[in-house]
Amino acid sequence: MTPEKVSPKRASLLADVAEMYYLEGKDQTDIAREVGVSRSMISRMLTEARRQGIVEIKVFRPIHSDHDLEEAIKDRFDIESVFVVSMEDTKPEKLLTNLGSAAADVLKKLIRPDLVIGVAWGTAVSATVEAIQGMEEPSIKVIQLVGAQGARNAEYDGHAIVKLLAEKVGGEGYYINAPYFCQTPEIAQSLRETRGIKETIDMGKQVQVALLGIGTTEIEYSSYYLSGLLSNQEIEVFRKNGVVGDIASTYFKLDGNLYKDDFLTRMITISTDDLINIPVRIGIAGGAAKVNAIIGALNSKLVNYLVIDSFTARLITN
């Protein structure tokens, strides 16, 4: 609901009260005495200040890692870096929030001038970008790695994710202004050769750090199905051929072997060779439905950094 408009004088008073309470640490009784109203009125004014958007409250939950599980994953899959978020709650919304915060912390340690960041799309990548704070570095470039989805949901919109990340780091975004999935291989090839699109795809060769979701072919959790890009029947073809997941549209089986099919030539995305050549490839994923996809991704070596939750980590190491 849109907040009711207040006069500038009222808004200023609400801001004064909020500053005294939240910034100066005064209790409501002292503020009431200073302002000349009742204590209950101060409580209502603080509520009004929040409703009017004068006060915003953010909670920064500490993220703790599970070192034993990290070492277990490294030993089993021979991966360079692992961050296991220690969690007590498996609710999906908390899972994504915690994964995003952890991945943002991992990225923050890698931020430097002139860094080139590549981003795919999906709920985990979106949660990571949402969690990013205090990483301003104007010389950073943000490259879209997978074609546009045209999805209404920002989590599945590559353009929106690139734009938000570029804004947060104060850098410049580079976009693939073409659909992710084309009707024919010929249309896809023609678009890849279009100047603006080709320039962005070629910039994938310069990416130094990539933020990557790990997709699954479990239909109810597939980003491609949920965003409307692929049908149930198309995803079922992947499943019948042993495909368990993908990273930036490079599909793989449980043993890590990559899946090749003419169907994939209709997709506009970074090439598998260019993806593997990115020095830091951060895979972000969690949840029981993604266990096989995560195992396949680790076996494929498409990611060399992993951000995962403790519940899922136990499942992939058992």
C-alpha positions in Angstrom: 0.0 0.0 0.0 1.3 3.5 -0.9 2.1 5.5 2.2 -0.1 8.5 2.9 1.7 11.8 2.0 2.9 13.9 4.9 3.9 17.6 4.9 7.6 18.5 4.8 7.4 19.7 8.4 5.9 16.4 9.6 8.5 14.4 7.6 11.3 16.4 9.2 9.9 15.7 12.7 9.6 12.0 12.0 13.2 12.0 10.8 14.3 13.9 14.0 12.6 11.3 16.2 14.1 8.4 14.2 17.6 9.8 14.4 17.3 10.3 18.2 16.1 6.7 18.6 18.1 4.7 16.1 21.3 6.8 15.7 21.7 8.5 19.1 20.4 5.6 21.2 17.9 7.7 23.2 14.9 5.8 24.8 11.4 6.7 23.9 10.7 8.4 27.2 13.6 10.9 26.8 12.6 11.6 23.2 9.0 12.2 24.3 10.1 14.7 26.9 12.3 16.5 24.4 9.7 16.6 21.6 6.8 17.4 24.0 4.5 14.5 23.3 3.6 11.2 25.1 5.8 8.1 25.0 3.1 6.2 23.1 3.1 9.0 20.5 6.8 8.5 19.9 6.2 4.8 19.3 3.6 5.6 16.7 5.9 8.2 15.1 8.6 5.6 14.7 6.2 3.2 13.1 5.0 6.0 10.8 8.7 6.8 9.9 9.2 3.2 8.7 5.9 3.2 6.8 6.9 6.5 5.0 10.3 5.1 4.1 12.1 7.6 6.3 13.6 4.6 8.2 14.8 1.4 6.6 15.9 -1.5 8.7 18.4 -4.1 7.4 19.5 -7.2 9.2 22.9 -8.5 8.3 23.0 -12.1 9.5 26.4 -13.5 10.3 27.5 -16.2 7.9 29.4 -19.1 9.4 31.2 -21.9 7.5 31.6 -25.6 8.2 35.3 -26.3 7.8 35.0 -30.1 8.1 32.5 -30.3 5.2 34.6 -27.9 3.1 37.6 -30.2 3.5 35.4 -33.3 2.7 34.2 -31.8 -0.5 37.7 -30.7 -1.5 39.0 -34.2 -0.9 36.3 -35.9 -2.8 36.0 -33.7 -5.8 39.5 -32.0 -6.0 38.1 -28.5 -6.1 40.1 -25.4 -5.5 37.8 -23.5 -3.0 34.6 -24.4 -1.1 32.5 -22.3 1.2 29.9 -24.3 3.1 27.3 -22.2 4.8 26.4 -23.6 8.2 22.6 -23.6 8.4 20.0 -24.8 10.9 17.0 -23.9 8.8 16.2 -25.5 5.4 13.4 -23.1 4.3 14.0 -22.2 0.6 13.9 -18.5 1.1 16.5 -18.7 3.9 18.6 -21.0 1.8 18.8 -18.6 -1.1 19.5 -15.6 1.2 22.3 -17.4 3.0 23.9 -18.7 -0.2 23.7 -15.3 -1.7 25.3 -13.6 1.3 28.1 -16.2 1.3 28.8 -15.9 -2.4 28.8 -12.2 -2.1 31.5 -12.5 0.6 33.5 -14.7 -1.7 33.2 -12.3 -4.5 34.1 -9.3 -2.3 37.5 -10.9 -1.6 38.2 -11.1 -5.3 37.2 -7.5 -6.1 40.0 -5.4 -7.6 40.4 -2.6 -10.2 39.8 -3.6 -13.8 38.2 -6.9 -12.8 36.0 -8.5 -15.5 33.0 -10.3 -14.0 30.8 -12.7 -16.0 27.3 -13.5 -14.8 24.8 -16.2 -15.8 21.3 -16.1 -14.3 19.0 -17.9 -11.9 17.8 -17.6 -8.4 21.2 -18.2 -6.7 23.0 -15.7 -8.9 20.2 -13.2 -8.3 20.4 -13.7 -4.6 24.2 -13.1 -4.7 23.8 -9.9 -6.6 21.1 -8.7 -4.2 23.4 -9.4 -1.2 26.4 -7.4 -2.6 27.3 -4.3 -0.6 30.3 -2.0 -0.5 32.1 -3.2 -3.6 32.3 0.0 -5.5 35.1 -0.1 -8.2 34.2 1.9 -11.3 36.8 0.2 -13.5 34.9 -3.2 -13.2 33.2 -4.7 -16.3 30.2 -7.0 -15.9 29.6 -9.3 -18.8 26.4 -11.2 -19.6 27.3 -14.8 -20.4 23.9 -16.2 -21.5 21.4 -14.7 -23.9 18.3 -12.7 -22.8 15.4 -14.7 -21.4 12.6 -12.1 -21.7 11.3 -13.4 -18.4 9.1 -11.3 -16.2 10.8 -12.6 -13.1 14.1 -10.7 -12.5 15.7 -13.9 -11.3 15.6 -15.2 -14.8 16.4 -12.0 -16.6 20.1 -11.8 -17.5 19.8 -8.1 -18.4 18.4 -7.2 -15.1 21.1 -9.1 -13.1 23.9 -7.5 -15.2 22.4 -4.1 -14.7 22.0 -4.4 -11.0 25.5 -5.8 -10.4 27.0 -3.0 -12.6 25.1 -0.4 -10.5 26.2 -2.0 -7.2 29.9 -2.0 -8.1 29.7 1.3 -10.0 31.1 -0.4 -13.1 29.9 -0.9 -16.7 27.6 -3.6 -18.0 27.8 -5.4 -21.3 24.7 -7.1 -22.6 23.8 -9.9 -25.1 20.9 -8.3 -26.9 19.6 -11.6 -28.3 17.3 -14.3 -27.1 18.8 -17.2 -25.2 17.0 -19.8 -27.3 16.3 -19.4 -31.1 13.9 -21.3 -33.4 16.7 -22.7 -35.6 20.5 -23.1 -35.5 20.7 -20.8 -38.5 19.0 -17.9 -36.7 21.2 -18.4 -33.7 24.4 -18.4 -35.8 23.3 -15.2 -37.6 22.7 -13.5 -34.3 26.0 -14.6 -32.9 27.7 -12.9 -35.9 25.8 -9.6 -35.4 28.4 -7.0 -34.4 27.1 -5.9 -31.0 26.2 -9.4 -29.9 29.5 -10.9 -31.1 31.4 -8.2 -29.2 29.7 -9.2 -25.9 30.1 -12.9 -26.4 33.8 -12.4 -27.3 34.2 -10.4 -24.1 33.5 -13.7 -22.4 37.2 -14.6 -23.2 38.3 -11.7 -20.9 36.2 -12.7 -17.9 38.3 -13.4 -14.8 35.6 -14.2 -12.3 32.2 -15.8 -13.1 29.0 -16.0 -10.9 27.3 -19.2 -12.0 24.1 -21.0 -10.9 24.0 -24.8 -11.2 20.9 -25.7 -13.1 19.0 -29.0 -12.7 16.9 -31.1 -15.0 14.5 -31.9 -12.1 11.5 -30.3 -13.8 10.0 -28.5 -10.7 13.3 -26.8 -10.0 14.5 -26.2 -13.5 15.1 -22.5 -14.2 14.7 -23.1 -17.9 11.3 -24.6 -17.3 10.1 -22.1 -14.7 11.1 -19.2 -16.9 9.2 -20.7 -19.8 12.2 -21.2 -22.1 12.0 -25.0 -22.4 9.1 -27.2 -22.3 8.6 -30.3 -20.1 9.1 -32.5 -23.2 12.4 -30.7 -24.1 13.8 -31.2 -20.6 12.6 -34.8 -20.5 14.9 -35.4 -23.6 17.8 -34.2 -21.5 16.8 -36.5 -18.6 16.5 -39.6 -20.9 20.0 -38.9 -22.1 21.4 -38.9 -18.6 21.7 -35.1 -18.2 21.5 -33.9 -14.6 22.2 -30.2 -15.0 23.9 -27.3 -16.7 26.1 -24.3 -16.1 25.6 -21.4 -18.4 23.9 -23.8 -20.8 26.8 -26.3 -20.9 25.0 -29.5 -20.0 26.6 -32.5 -18.2 25.8 -35.9 -16.8 26.3 -37.2 -13.3 29.9 -38.5 -14.1 30.8 -35.0 -15.4 30.8 -35.9 -19.1 29.4 -33.1 -21.2 26.3 -33.6 -23.3 26.4 -32.7 -27.0 23.4 -32.4 -29.2 22.4 -30.3 -32.2 19.6 -28.9 -30.1 22.2 -26.9 -28.2 23.3 -25.0 -31.3 20.1 -23.0 -31.0 21.3 -21.4 -27.8 23.2 -18.1 -27.6 25.7 -18.3 -24.7 29.4 -18.4 -23.9 31.1 -21.3 -25.4 32.2 -24.3 -23.2 35.9 -23.7 -24.0 35.6 -20.0 -23.0 33.7 -20.9 -19.8 36.4 -23.4 -18.7 39.1 -20.9 -19.4 37.7 -18.4 -16.9 40.2 -18.5 -13.9 37.6 -18.3 -11.1 34.2 -20.0 -11.8 32.0 -19.7 -8.7 29.2 -22.3 -8.6 26.4 -21.3 -6.2 23.7 -23.9 -5.4 21.9 -25.8 -2.7 18.9 -27.9 -1.9 18.2 -31.6 -2.0 16.7 -31.3 -5.6 20.1 -30.1 -6.8 22.3 -32.9 -5.3 22.9 -34.7 -8.6 23.4 -31.5 -10.5 26.0 -30.3 -8.1 27.8 -33.7 -8.1 27.8 -33.6 -12.0 29.0 -30.0 -12.0 31.9 -30.9 -9.6 32.8 -33.9 -11.7 32.8 -31.9 -14.9 35.3 -29.3 -13.5 33.1 -26.5 -14.9 33.3 -24.8 -11.5 36.5 -24.5 -9.4 34.8 -22.5 -6.5 31.7 -23.8 -4.8 29.2 -22.1 -2.4 26.8 -24.6 -0.9 24.8 -25.1 2.3 25.7 -27.6 5.0 22.6 -29.8 4.5 23.3 -30.2 0.8 27.0 -30.6 1.4 26.3 -33.6 3.6 24.2 -35.2 0.9 26.9 -34.9 -1.8 29.6 -36.3 0.5 27.7 -39.3 1.7 
